[in-house]
């Protein structure tokens, strides 16, 4: 793609928040710094926060700010579904940009997005960094290795995530096509949403972005990684937690939703992929001393429901499985 102005287009941001008021305040300050021609509106979906978020939001009077409080916590997936549906129905966007409450565009990112020639793509994927400048690994976009020979060979030869995710040097390059992206700095055209629909809110949390963007790609949508459009992700929530799920209930959603994503990606090779990942998942039990029985209970339920593609479980049931020792 070329960096050519294609005329003003109406951009609406969707931000999902839950009990991270300080992060949300920084994100909204950054978004509302942008002029109206770069950002027409900001939809904030509050997933029934209990930390004063709703009261603080009620004090704001920016005309571009639209509040969509939920009566209960619908998770990230439910929040993005609700926010995107509202934006499309009521705010007439040409493009929607989605992000968590702890992620925000770097200064100039929205202007850089508008300068892009977007005629050849349905979605634009931002380069996401930690505040210190390091590439944010969890937001590194990827190409489906089962669709591309080069990525398939690299993954098969032990490349791990590096086999199918874009490489660090791509962040300094001219951009490239990708198949899967996160909901941090993902710009979706109206045509993309009309083609792919909305995120599946029943997924609750983890992987809903990968499932949605892979579905868009399977439907013929074109995603373009644009390194000149950059976001920061203040991901302090996970500091010191490598290898351990905190809180424990996340074990269920993480593994169930990954199975659904892997089946979409691998197609007829899914069962071979399953044999490769299950031992790795089981080995994570070593990080959960004192709660291993609960970990295995959650993982077993996740594998069962992932294989059955069953997403209707009540969140209270997941919490109960995590709490029983």
N, C-alpha and C positions, 0 to 999 in steps of 0.2 A: 504494500500500500504506500501511496505517496502522502506527504504532509501538505495537503492542499485544502483550503477552506471550501466547504461545500454549502455554506449558508447557515443561518441560525437554526438550531433545532432545540426543541423543548426537552430539557433534561430534568428528571425528578429522581431524588434520592430516597431510598427506603432503608431505614436503620431499625434494627431489632435490638431491644434492650431488656435486661433482667438483672436487677440488683447490682448495677455497676455505675452508680450515679456519677462518680468522679470521672470515669472513662467517658461516659456519655456527654458530660459537660464539655470535655475537651473536643470530642468529635463534632458536636453541634456548633461550637465556636468556630472550628475550622471550616465547616460546611457553609455557615452563614456569612463567613468572610467573603465568599465568592459573590460576584455581582449577579444580579437576576438574569442577565443574558447568558451566564454560564450555568446557573442552577435556578430553575424556576420554582421548585418546591421541595420540601423535606418532609417525608412521612415518617413519624416515629411510632413504632409499634412497641408498646410497653406490655410485657408479658406478666402483668400483675405483680410488679415489683413491690417489695415491702420495706425498702430502705429510704423512702422519701422521694423517690423518682417522680411519682405522679404529682405530688405537691409542688415540686420544683418546676416540672413542665407546665403546670397550670399558671405559673407566674410569668411565663414568657409570652410576648405579644408580637413576635415577628410575623408579618402576614404570610410569609412563605412556609411557616411551620404548621403542619397538620398532625394532630395527635389521634392515635388509634389505640386506646387502651383495651386490653383483653381482660375478661373476667377471671381467667385462670392462666397458668403458665402453659402455653402451647409448644414450648421448645423453640429452637431456632427455626426448624422446618415450618411449624405452624405460623410463626411470626412472619416469615418471609412470604408464605402463601397469602396470609391475610393482607400484608402490606402491598404486595404486588397486585393483588386483585383490586384493592381500593384505588391504587394509583392508576391502573388501567381504566377503571370504570369512571373515576371522577376527576382526574387531573389532566387528561389528554396528553400524555407524554409521547414524544417521538422516541425517547430513550429513557430507560430506568437504570440507575446505578445502585447496587445493593452492598451493604456492609454491616458487620457487627458493631456493637457500641464501643468496642475498644480498637476500632480501625477507622482510618480517616485518610482522605487524599493529602498528599504533600502539597505545599504551596505551588500553585501553577498547574497542578495535574488536570483540573477540569478544563482549563483553557487549552492545554495540550490535547485533551480529548477532542475538543471542538475543532481543532486545526487538522485533525486526521481526515483523510479521504476514506470514508466508511462505506463507499459504494460497493466494495467487494466482500463485506462481512455482515453477519447478523449480530455478532457480539464482539466486544472489545474487552480484553483481559489485561488488567493492570499488573505491573511489576510490584510486588509487595516486599517490604523490608521491615526489619525490626527498627525501633527508634534509633539505635546505634549505627544503623547502616548495613547490617548483615542481611543477606537474603533470608526471608522468612520461609523456612523449609515447608511448613504445612500448607502454605499458599502457593507452592511452586506448581504451575500448570503442567499438564502431561499430554502425551499422545497415546492412544490405545495400542499397546504392543501387538494385539491380535489383528490390527488393521494395517500395520506398517512393518515391512520386513526388517528394516534396520533396527527399530526399537525391539522387535521380537528377538532378534539375535542377541542384542546386548543384554536383554533381560534373562534370556535362556542361559547365557554364559556367566551368570552370577552378578549382573549389574545392580540387582536390587532396585530400589526406587530410582537410582540414577540411570537405570536401563530405559525407562520410559518417560521420566520427567525431563523437561527441558534443562539444558545445561547452564551452569553459571555464566559462561561466555555469551549466552543468548541475551542476558540482561544488558549487555553493551552493544548488541547487534541491531539490525534494522527491523526486527520483529519476525514472527513466523506463525504459521497456522498450528493450532492445538485442538484437542478433542475434549479435554476435561479441565475445569477450572473451579476455583473456590468462590464462595459468596463474599469475598473481600475484594472490592474494586472490580466487580464484574458489571459491565455495561451491556444491557440487553435492548435491542431495538424493539419497537412495537411489532414488527414482522416476526421477530424471534419468539416473542411471547404468544403471538397468534399461532405460530407453528408448533411450539412445544407445550403450550399450556402453562400451568403453574407448578411450583414445587409441591411435593406430596407432604402435606402437613402431618400425616400419620407417622412419618419417620421420626418425628420429635427432634432428634439431635444427631449429629454426625452423619456425614456422607450424603445428605440431601442435595448438596451442591454438585457433587460429582455425579450423582444419579441424574439430576436435572440436566446438567450440561452435556453429559454423554447421550442422554435421550435427544437433546437438541441436535447434536452432531449426527446421530443415527437417522434423524428425520431430514437430514440435508442441510442443517444450519451450519454456518461457517463462523468459527471463533478465531480471532486474531490476537495474539499476544503482542502488546504495544509497549516496549520498555520505556518509551518517553512519557507514558502515563503512569505515575508511581504513587503508591500508597504506603502508609506505615501501619504496622499492627503491633500494638502495645500489649503483647501476649504474656504479661507477668503472671497470669493465673497459673501457668504451668511450670514456673520456676521450681526446681528441686523435686519434680515429680516424675522424672524419666523412668519409664518402665512400670509405673504404678498408676492405677486409675483412682482418682480422687474427685468426687466421691465414687464409691464402688459401683453404684448402679449404672454408671456410664459403660461398664463392661458389656452390658446387654445391647444397648443401642449401637455402640461402635462395631461390634462383631456381626450383629444381625444385618445392619445396613451395608457393611462391606460385602457380605455374601450376595446381597441383592445387586450391588454394583459389579462384583466380579462376574456374576452370571450374565449381566448385560454386556460386559466387555468381552468375555471369553467365548460366549456362544457354545459351540459343540466341545470346546476344550475346557469347559467349566469344571468337570469332575476331576480332570488332571490337576487343575489349579487348586482345587479343594484339597487334594491329597498333599499338595506342597505347603499349604498355609496352616492346616489344622495342627500339625506338630508344633509349629512356631507359636500358635495361639495358646496351646496347652502349656508350653514352657513358661508362659508369663505368670503362672501360678506361684513361681518361686519369689516373686516380688510382693506377695500378699500374705506374709506370715501372720497368723492369727485370724485370718478370714478366708482361708483357702477353700473351705467347703462352700461358702457363699460365692466366691469367685467361680468355682466350677459349676455351681447351680445356675448362675447367670449366663456363663458361657454355653452350657448345654441348652438352655432355653433359647439363646441367641441363634445357635446353629440350627436347632429345630425350626424356629420360626423363619429364619433366613432361607432355609431350604424350601419351606412351604410358601415363602413370600407372604407371610402373615404379619401385618403391621398394625392390627387393631387392638393390641394389648393396652390395658389401662395403665397409666404411669404409676398409680398407687400400687398395682400388682408388682411392678418392677422394683419399687422401693421396698416392698415387703420381702421380696426375694433377697435383696441386698442386706436387709437388717436381720434376717434369720441366720443365726450362726450354727 
